[in-house]
Amino acid sequence: MRLPNRADLWGGYWPFQGINTFAHLESHNCLLEPEQHYDIAVIGVPFDTATSYRPGARFGPRAIRTASQRQTSLRGFNQRAMMNPYQNWAKIVDCGDIPVTPMDNELAFKQMTMAFEELIYRRDANSTLAPPRYVALGGDHSVLLPHLRALHSIYGPLNVIHFDAHLDTWTPEGYPSYWHSDQSELNHGSMLWKANQEGLTSTHNIHAGLRTKLSGVEDYISDDEQHFERIYADDIWVEGVKYVIDKILDTVPKDTPTYLSVDIDVLDPGFGSGTGTQEPGGWLPRELLYVLRAIDGLNIVGADVVEVSPAFDNAEITATNGAQVAYEIITSMVKKGKTDDLVKNNTPQTTAKMTNHQFINEEETISKKGIKRYEEI
Ligand SMILES: [Mn+2]
């Protein structure tokens, strides 16, 4: 019998031990390590200064990582999908967080857009064409916008499947203030409107779980103009879960680039109090998880789980649901396989775009203020 080595003795953590990376995945600061290759990654976006009500989602990535600790590759078999996403073809890592400023939203959006471009212009470990896919952990919901901008430059317009109590297609004028600036248009209830304005979204988008109070029916008219179908929170028990699934699958064309966004406030406050703008009468976690599994044939090229705000959470319930949603989305991405056939813009084009971002003095990028200096040409 051989003697035990160090790994035998000290390499095995119980789920509640070790540093909290998502699901105990291998972790890298991917923005600092361009040589890292992977197929799917979790990336934290700790930003919440576009929040219109209760702030605090900047702590969402930490809370979701902590709540994900019972996920391990050893016992990661997803019984709903009959596969273990962590022991399959895809290399999955935790990319850490995007360091976003909480002081200046204009700068924050520049940072997030650059970071997502930097991450998405890479090629995944199993492809020379397709970029890695990211499940972004918010952060407030506005972090969707930089993610969509970067994905759009690779895939063209994306279908958006939007699980949320709220529309998030509101025009910035709908907010109760006389005051306006370009920056005030970027809030966590207008980012889908902004995405539509920028041509990032396709004509095949859908909300699910809606029950927000409205300015009036004009909100739906505007939503229609932005090419969104709507599934209301009550539909899942009045019409049934099959109606919900069929409506999503009838709206979103299979095998086209699709973005999946889960605002945790789609859940009832009983299961998701840890969020900024809770709305009574929401979905059960089992309903959301069932619907997510039922649409896993769609081609999800990017996703987020946003608006987890742990200061309002009880007993990690919201964060645990957020971690489970991320696990289900990762499972769907692995199950669907590679996305090479969806890449519209070829590699030279995206490489050309990358060269627009020139770091000054590659070896000496740290300025006196301790930030990376950056120049757009
Ligand atoms: Mn939202």
Boltz pocket constraint, residues with backbone or C-beta under 6 A from the ligand:
constraints:
  - pocket:
      binder: B
      contacts: [[A, 141], [A, 163], [A, 164], [A, 166], [A, 168], [A, 188], [A, 263], [A, 307]]
      max_distance: 6.0
